[in-house]
Amino acid sequence: MGRLFWKFFFAFWLALLASGVGVGALVWLHQKTATDDELASGPRTAFLVTEMAALLRHGGVPTLRGLLEERRDQGKTPVYVVDENGRELLGREVAPETLAKIRQVSQTEQTAGNTRQETVGGHDYLFFVPADNALNVRRPPPSPFLPLAVGFLASLGFSALLAWYLAKPIRHLRGAFEAVAAGKLDTRIGPRMGRRRDEIADLSQDFDRMAEHLQNLVGSQRRLLHDVSHELRSPLARLQAAIGLARQQPEKLESSLERIERESGRLDHLVGELLTLSRLETGISGMPGETIDLMELVGGIAEDAQFEAQASGRRVDFAGRGEAIAWVHAEPLYRAFENVIRNALKYTESGTEVTVRAERRSTPTEHLFVTVVDHGPGIPEGEMQAVFEPFFRGARSASPVGFGLGLAIARRAIEAHGGSIRAENQPAGGLRVEIILPLKAEAGADVLIESHRGD
């Protein structure tokens, strides 16, 4: 059961408890006031009650009756003696309700000395001193509307407090939804919840995460649109210039066509990268999945990179043993590992090597850890997270080749499989990229070990 349930439970329970305590206190006060008004108290009263009880024990009923008549005739303080049948020794009238209250007091407050009970000759006698003109006065019972009023006020107070406690955060939620619907994606309501710890507070946190995610998505789409328009402008401008040159100088038609073909290829590559990034942004649930050996996948990419690196005086050293079988979407992951390894090969110094290490670990679930280390200039600390954003070109980018989409595609492909990727500079120079990928298996899937090769 949730925390909100217990808040409702205790609120209603406290309301009922307050109503019961209020009604009980009202009745008790009425009874206590009536009893206090009907009985005399004090040291003199205690002395008289004790003396009369002693006289009954030693002198008997006739002697006690004679003394009580003498005190009555002399106008002294009367002492009442009532037997178990409710008859007063001198025949004086005592209201049954009052007598019942006095008997109750005598059973619970005998140590106070205001009343006393004695048993003589097989009969029980109750001794007490009444207050002036109190015994024959019948007090009316409390009005039945008083308990109803107490219960009504208690329930009204708790209901109003509970309604305010629930309505206030709901109003905040409603206002936040209206703000987000109006386009204010920076709206957050978590701080308005204060110290609440219940389902409504959890809902506000979910709303804040949703609003933040929407804000990031819309912001990334806007940045992407701006960056795409900027990236397309340059090749389109060169295409137009090549077409104009071909028309003005027909003798240079061949070189113009080569330029047009080269720029068309760049545009085609850019559009392909954008489509891949878009598919990863929207999710990979629609892509076909298969069970492959990721260790062999990474090893195949490193082998291809080593073959290409020989021409530039660089090397790729791969180390990885065993198998890492997982059910994945192979094409995005292939692009991710290839982009990271080729990016490291691009920036490592001539004559150095790129180290690729793949290891299967249990932490406690099975994961594949892949590290790629180069010996290049590294990345400024302020750009460490930005390198995984689309169209980002850092300070170490030495050439205009590429669009800054490789690491962005890698991060989205890894995260789409529940993994993570991060980069850090090496103390001796160079960049270290670490990829952690969970090894998830699909029940009943056939193991398909494939070696993917790039274009």
C-alpha positions as CSV (number, residue, x, y, z in Angstrom):
1,M,0.0,0.0,0.0
2,G,1.3,3.5,-0.9
3,R,2.1,6.4,1.3
4,L,-1.0,8.3,0.2
5,F,-3.2,5.4,1.5
6,W,-1.7,5.7,4.9
7,K,-2.2,9.4,5.0
8,F,-5.9,8.9,4.2
9,F,-6.1,6.2,6.7
10,F,-4.6,8.2,9.6
11,A,-6.6,11.3,8.6
12,F,-9.9,9.6,8.9
13,W,-8.8,7.7,12.0
14,L,-7.7,10.9,13.7
15,A,-11.0,12.6,12.7
16,L,-13.0,9.7,14.3
17,L,-10.7,9.7,17.4
18,A,-11.0,13.5,17.8
19,S,-14.8,13.2,17.6
20,G,-14.9,10.4,20.2
21,V,-12.5,12.2,22.5
22,G,-14.6,15.4,22.2
23,V,-17.9,13.7,23.0
24,G,-16.3,11.7,25.8
25,A,-14.8,14.8,27.3
26,L,-18.1,16.6,27.1
27,V,-20.0,13.9,29.0
28,W,-17.2,13.5,31.6
29,L,-17.2,17.2,32.3
30,H,-20.9,17.2,32.7
31,Q,-20.8,14.2,35.1
32,K,-17.8,15.6,37.0
33,T,-19.5,19.0,37.5
34,A,-22.7,17.4,38.6
35,T,-20.9,15.1,41.1
36,D,-18.8,18.0,42.5
37,D,-21.9,20.1,43.0
38,E,-23.7,17.3,44.8
39,L,-21.0,16.3,47.3
40,A,-19.4,18.3,50.0
41,S,-15.6,17.9,50.4
42,G,-12.8,18.9,52.6
43,P,-11.2,17.8,56.0
44,R,-14.4,18.5,58.0
45,T,-16.5,16.3,55.6
46,A,-14.0,13.5,55.9
47,F,-14.0,13.8,59.7
48,L,-17.8,13.6,59.9
49,V,-18.0,10.6,57.6
50,T,-15.4,8.7,59.5
51,E,-17.0,9.5,62.9
52,M,-20.4,8.4,61.8
53,A,-19.1,5.2,60.3
54,A,-17.3,4.4,63.6
55,L,-20.5,5.1,65.6
56,L,-22.4,2.6,63.4
57,R,-19.7,0.0,64.0
58,H,-19.7,0.4,67.8
59,G,-23.2,1.6,68.7
60,G,-25.3,0.1,66.0
61,V,-28.1,1.5,63.9
62,P,-30.3,2.9,66.7
63,T,-27.5,4.9,68.2
64,L,-26.5,6.3,64.8
65,R,-30.1,7.2,64.0
66,G,-30.5,9.1,67.3
67,L,-27.4,11.1,66.6
68,L,-28.4,11.9,63.1
69,E,-31.9,13.1,64.3
70,E,-30.2,15.2,67.0
71,R,-27.9,16.8,64.4
72,R,-30.9,17.5,62.1
73,D,-32.9,19.1,65.0
74,Q,-29.9,21.3,65.9
75,G,-29.4,22.4,62.2
76,K,-25.9,21.0,62.0
77,T,-24.2,19.7,58.8
78,P,-26.3,16.7,57.7
79,V,-24.7,13.3,57.2
80,Y,-26.6,10.9,55.0
81,V,-26.5,7.2,55.5
82,V,-28.1,5.1,52.7
83,D,-28.5,1.3,52.8
84,E,-28.1,-1.1,49.8
85,N,-31.8,-0.7,48.9
86,G,-31.4,3.1,48.5
87,R,-33.3,4.0,51.8
88,E,-31.8,6.8,53.8
89,L,-31.6,6.1,57.6
90,L,-33.9,9.1,58.5
91,G,-36.1,8.7,55.5
92,R,-34.7,11.7,53.7
93,E,-35.1,11.7,49.9
94,V,-32.2,11.1,47.6
95,A,-32.6,11.2,43.8
96,P,-31.7,7.8,42.2
97,E,-29.4,9.4,39.6
98,T,-27.5,11.3,42.3
99,L,-27.2,8.2,44.5
100,A,-25.8,6.2,41.6
101,K,-23.2,8.8,40.9
102,I,-22.3,9.0,44.6
103,R,-21.9,5.2,44.8
104,Q,-19.6,5.4,41.7
105,V,-17.5,8.1,43.4
106,S,-17.3,6.1,46.6
107,Q,-15.8,3.2,44.7
108,T,-13.1,5.2,42.9
109,E,-12.3,8.0,45.4
110,Q,-12.5,6.4,48.9
111,T,-9.0,7.7,49.7
112,A,-10.3,11.2,49.4
113,G,-12.5,10.6,52.6
114,N,-15.6,12.4,51.1
115,T,-17.6,9.1,51.2
116,R,-17.4,5.9,53.1
117,Q,-19.0,2.5,52.9
118,E,-19.5,0.2,55.9
119,T,-21.1,-3.3,56.4
120,V,-22.8,-3.9,59.7
121,G,-25.3,-6.7,60.5
122,G,-25.2,-7.9,56.9
123,H,-26.3,-4.6,55.5
124,D,-24.2,-2.1,53.4
125,Y,-24.4,1.5,54.4
126,L,-23.1,4.5,52.3
127,F,-22.0,7.6,54.3
128,F,-21.7,11.0,52.6
129,V,-22.3,14.7,53.2
130,P,-24.3,16.4,50.5
131,A,-23.8,19.9,49.2
132,D,-26.4,22.5,50.1
133,N,-29.7,21.9,48.3
134,A,-28.1,19.5,45.9
135,L,-29.7,16.1,46.4
136,N,-33.2,16.9,45.3
137,V,-32.2,18.8,42.2
138,R,-32.4,16.6,39.0
139,R,-29.9,17.9,36.5
140,P,-31.0,17.6,32.9
141,P,-28.9,15.4,30.7
142,P,-26.7,17.1,28.2
143,S,-28.4,18.0,24.9
144,P,-28.1,15.3,22.2
145,F,-27.1,18.0,19.8
146,L,-23.8,18.7,21.7
147,P,-22.1,15.4,20.8
148,L,-23.4,15.8,17.3
149,A,-21.9,19.3,17.2
150,V,-18.6,18.1,18.6
151,G,-18.3,15.3,16.0
152,F,-19.4,17.7,13.2
153,L,-16.8,20.3,14.0
154,A,-14.0,17.7,14.4
155,S,-14.8,15.9,11.1
156,L,-15.2,19.3,9.4
157,G,-11.8,20.5,10.5
158,F,-10.0,17.3,9.4
159,S,-11.9,17.1,6.1
160,A,-11.0,20.7,5.3
161,L,-7.4,20.1,6.2
162,L,-7.3,16.9,4.1
163,A,-9.0,18.5,1.1
164,W,-6.5,21.4,1.2
165,Y,-3.6,19.0,1.5
166,L,-4.7,17.1,-1.6
167,A,-6.0,20.0,-3.7
168,K,-2.9,22.2,-3.4
169,P,-0.5,19.9,-5.3
170,I,-3.2,19.0,-7.8
171,R,-3.6,22.7,-8.6
172,H,0.2,22.9,-9.1
173,L,0.1,19.9,-11.4
174,R,-2.8,21.3,-13.4
175,G,-1.0,24.6,-13.8
176,A,2.2,22.9,-14.9
177,F,0.4,20.8,-17.5
178,E,-1.2,24.0,-18.9
179,A,2.2,25.7,-19.0
180,V,3.8,22.8,-20.9
181,A,0.9,22.7,-23.3
182,A,1.5,26.4,-23.9
183,G,5.1,25.6,-24.8
184,K,6.8,26.5,-21.5
185,L,8.9,23.4,-21.4
186,D,11.1,24.7,-18.6
187,T,8.2,24.4,-16.1
188,R,9.1,22.3,-13.0
189,I,6.9,21.6,-10.0
190,G,9.2,19.5,-7.8
191,P,10.3,22.5,-5.6
192,R,6.6,23.4,-5.0
193,M,5.9,20.1,-3.4
194,G,8.1,20.9,-0.4
195,R,8.8,17.9,1.8
196,R,5.9,15.7,0.6
197,R,6.8,12.0,0.3
198,D,3.8,10.3,-1.3
199,E,2.5,9.3,-4.7
200,I,1.6,12.9,-5.6
201,A,5.3,13.9,-5.0
202,D,6.4,10.9,-7.1
203,L,4.0,12.1,-9.8
204,S,5.5,15.6,-9.7
205,Q,9.0,14.0,-10.1
206,D,7.8,12.0,-13.1
207,F,6.3,15.2,-14.5
208,D,9.6,17.0,-14.1
209,R,11.5,14.2,-15.8
210,M,8.9,14.2,-18.7
211,A,9.2,18.0,-19.1
212,E,13.0,17.8,-19.0
213,H,13.0,15.1,-21.6
214,L,10.6,17.0,-23.8
215,Q,12.7,20.1,-23.5
216,N,15.8,18.2,-24.4
217,L,14.1,16.6,-27.4
218,V,12.7,19.9,-28.7
219,G,16.0,21.6,-28.1
220,S,18.0,18.9,-29.8
221,Q,15.6,18.9,-32.8
222,R,16.0,22.7,-33.1
223,R,19.8,22.4,-32.9
224,L,19.8,19.6,-35.4
225,L,17.7,21.6,-37.8
226,H,20.1,24.5,-37.5
227,D,23.2,22.3,-37.8
228,V,21.7,20.4,-40.8
229,S,20.9,23.6,-42.6
230,H,24.4,24.9,-41.9
231,E,26.1,21.7,-43.1
232,L,24.0,21.5,-46.2
233,R,24.7,25.1,-47.2
234,S,28.4,24.6,-48.0
235,P,28.2,21.6,-50.4
236,L,25.1,23.1,-52.0
237,A,27.0,26.3,-52.6
238,R,29.9,24.4,-54.1
239,L,27.5,22.5,-56.3
240,Q,26.0,25.7,-57.6
241,A,29.5,27.1,-58.2
242,A,30.6,24.0,-60.1
243,I,27.4,24.1,-62.3
244,G,28.0,27.8,-63.0
245,L,31.6,27.2,-63.9
246,A,30.6,24.4,-66.2
247,R,28.3,26.7,-68.1
248,Q,30.7,29.6,-68.3
249,Q,33.8,27.4,-69.2
250,P,32.7,24.3,-71.2
251,E,36.3,23.3,-71.6
252,K,36.5,22.6,-67.8
253,L,33.4,20.4,-67.9
254,E,35.2,17.3,-66.7
255,S,36.7,18.9,-63.6
256,S,33.3,20.5,-62.8
257,L,31.6,17.1,-63.1
258,E,34.2,15.6,-60.8
259,R,33.5,18.4,-58.3
260,I,29.7,17.9,-58.6
261,E,30.1,14.1,-58.1
262,R,32.3,14.7,-55.0
263,E,29.9,17.1,-53.4
264,S,26.9,14.8,-54.3
265,G,28.7,12.0,-52.5
266,R,29.3,14.2,-49.4
267,L,25.6,15.1,-49.4
268,D,24.6,11.5,-49.8
269,H,26.9,10.5,-46.9
270,L,25.5,13.4,-44.7
271,V,21.9,12.4,-45.4
272,G,22.7,8.7,-44.6
273,E,24.3,9.8,-41.3
274,L,21.3,11.9,-40.5
275,L,18.9,9.1,-41.2
276,T,20.9,6.8,-38.9
277,L,20.9,9.4,-36.2
278,S,17.1,10.0,-36.6
279,R,16.3,6.3,-36.4
280,L,18.4,6.0,-33.2
281,E,16.7,9.1,-31.7
282,T,13.2,7.6,-32.3
283,G,14.2,4.2,-31.0
284,I,15.4,0.9,-32.4
285,S,12.4,-1.2,-31.5
286,G,11.4,-1.5,-35.2
287,M,14.8,-2.7,-36.3
288,P,15.5,-6.5,-36.6
289,G,17.4,-8.0,-33.8
290,E,19.7,-11.0,-33.7
291,T,22.0,-12.9,-31.4
292,I,25.7,-12.3,-32.2
293,D,29.1,-12.6,-30.6
294,L,30.0,-9.0,-29.8
295,M,33.6,-10.0,-29.1
296,E,34.0,-11.2,-32.7
297,L,32.2,-8.1,-33.9
298,V,34.7,-5.7,-32.2
299,G,37.6,-7.9,-33.3
300,G,36.5,-7.8,-36.9
301,I,36.2,-4.0,-36.9
302,A,39.7,-3.7,-35.3
303,E,41.1,-6.0,-37.9
304,D,39.7,-3.9,-40.8
305,A,41.0,-0.7,-39.1
306,Q,44.4,-2.3,-38.7
307,F,44.5,-3.1,-42.4
308,E,43.7,0.5,-43.4
309,A,46.0,2.0,-40.7
310,Q,49.2,0.5,-42.2
311,A,49.1,3.0,-45.1
312,S,49.5,5.9,-42.6
313,G,52.1,4.4,-40.3
314,R,49.6,3.7,-37.5
315,R,48.6,0.4,-35.9
316,V,45.5,-1.0,-34.1
317,D,46.2,-3.5,-31.3
318,F,43.1,-5.6,-30.3
319,A,42.9,-7.9,-27.3
320,G,39.8,-9.9,-26.4
321,R,39.2,-13.5,-25.5
322,G,36.2,-15.7,-25.1
323,E,32.6,-15.0,-26.3
324,A,30.2,-12.2,-25.6
325,I,26.9,-13.5,-26.9
326,A,24.0,-11.1,-26.8
327,W,20.7,-10.3,-28.6
328,V,21.2,-6.9,-30.2
329,H,20.5,-4.8,-33.2
330,A,23.7,-5.5,-35.0
331,E,23.8,-2.7,-37.6
332,P,23.7,0.3,-35.1
333,L,26.2,-1.4,-32.8
334,Y,28.5,-2.1,-35.7
335,R,28.4,1.6,-36.6
336,A,29.0,2.6,-32.9
337,F,32.1,0.5,-32.5
338,E,33.4,1.4,-35.9
339,N,33.0,5.1,-35.4
340,V,34.8,5.1,-32.0
341,I,37.7,3.0,-33.4
342,R,38.1,5.0,-36.6
343,N,37.8,8.2,-34.7
344,A,40.7,7.2,-32.5
345,L,42.7,6.0,-35.5
346,K,42.1,9.4,-37.2
347,Y,43.6,11.4,-34.3
348,T,46.4,9.2,-33.0
349,E,49.9,10.4,-33.8
350,S,51.7,8.9,-36.8
351,G,53.8,5.9,-35.7
352,T,51.6,5.2,-32.6
353,E,48.9,2.6,-32.1
354,V,45.3,2.5,-31.0
355,T,44.7,0.0,-28.3
356,V,41.3,-1.8,-28.3
357,R,40.5,-4.0,-25.3
358,A,37.3,-6.1,-24.9
359,E,36.5,-7.9,-21.7
360,R,33.5,-9.7,-20.4
361,R,32.7,-9.0,-16.7
362,S,30.0,-9.8,-14.1
363,T,28.9,-6.7,-12.2
364,P,26.8,-8.6,-11.1
365,T,25.0,-9.1,-14.4
366,E,27.0,-9.9,-17.5
367,H,28.5,-6.8,-19.3
368,L,31.0,-6.3,-22.1
369,F,33.6,-3.6,-21.4
370,V,35.3,-2.2,-24.5
371,T,38.1,0.5,-24.1
372,V,39.7,2.4,-27.0
373,V,42.8,4.3,-26.3
374,D,44.7,6.6,-28.8
375,H,47.8,8.7,-28.6
376,G,46.3,11.9,-30.0
377,P,45.9,15.5,-28.6
378,G,43.0,14.5,-26.3
379,I,39.9,16.7,-25.7
380,P,39.7,19.8,-23.6
381,E,37.8,19.1,-20.4
382,G,35.1,21.6,-21.2
383,E,34.3,19.6,-24.4
384,M,34.3,16.1,-22.9
385,Q,30.5,15.8,-23.0
386,A,29.9,17.9,-26.1
387,V,31.9,15.5,-28.4
388,F,28.9,13.2,-28.2
389,E,26.5,15.8,-29.6
390,P,25.6,16.0,-33.3
391,F,27.8,18.2,-35.5
392,F,30.2,19.0,-32.8
393,R,33.8,19.7,-33.9
394,G,36.2,20.2,-31.1
395,A,39.4,22.1,-30.8
396,R,41.5,19.0,-31.8
397,S,39.7,18.7,-35.2
398,A,42.5,19.3,-37.7
399,S,40.5,18.9,-40.9
400,P,37.1,19.7,-42.2
401,V,36.5,16.1,-43.1
402,G,33.5,14.6,-41.4
403,F,30.3,16.1,-40.0
404,G,30.7,15.5,-36.3
405,L,28.1,12.7,-36.3
406,G,30.2,9.6,-35.6
407,L,30.4,9.8,-31.8
408,A,26.8,11.1,-31.6
409,I,25.6,8.0,-33.4
410,A,27.8,5.8,-31.2
411,R,26.3,7.2,-28.0
412,R,22.7,6.8,-29.1
413,A,23.3,3.3,-30.4
414,I,25.0,2.2,-27.1
415,E,22.4,3.9,-24.9
416,A,19.5,2.3,-27.0
417,H,20.9,-1.1,-25.9
418,G,21.0,-0.1,-22.2
419,G,24.7,0.7,-22.2
420,S,26.9,3.7,-21.6
421,I,29.8,5.4,-23.2
422,R,32.2,8.0,-21.8
423,A,35.5,9.6,-22.7
424,E,38.5,10.8,-20.6
425,N,41.9,12.1,-21.2
426,Q,44.9,9.9,-20.4
427,P,47.6,11.3,-18.0
428,A,50.3,10.6,-20.6
429,G,48.3,12.1,-23.5
430,G,45.6,10.8,-25.7
431,L,41.9,9.9,-25.2
432,R,40.4,6.9,-23.6
433,V,36.8,5.9,-24.6
434,E,35.0,3.3,-22.5
435,I,31.9,1.4,-23.6
436,I,29.8,-0.7,-21.3
437,L,27.2,-2.9,-22.9
438,P,24.9,-5.4,-21.1
439,L,24.8,-8.8,-22.6
440,K,21.1,-9.6,-22.9
441,A,19.8,-12.8,-24.4
442,E,16.5,-13.5,-26.0
443,A,14.8,-16.8,-25.1
444,G,14.6,-19.2,-28.0
445,A,16.8,-17.2,-30.3
446,D,19.3,-19.0,-32.5
447,V,22.9,-17.9,-32.1
448,L,24.0,-16.2,-35.2
449,I,27.7,-15.3,-35.3
450,E,28.3,-12.9,-38.0
451,S,31.3,-10.8,-39.0
452,H,30.2,-7.4,-40.3
453,R,32.3,-5.4,-42.6
454,G,32.1,-1.7,-43.4
455,D,31.8,-0.2,-46.8
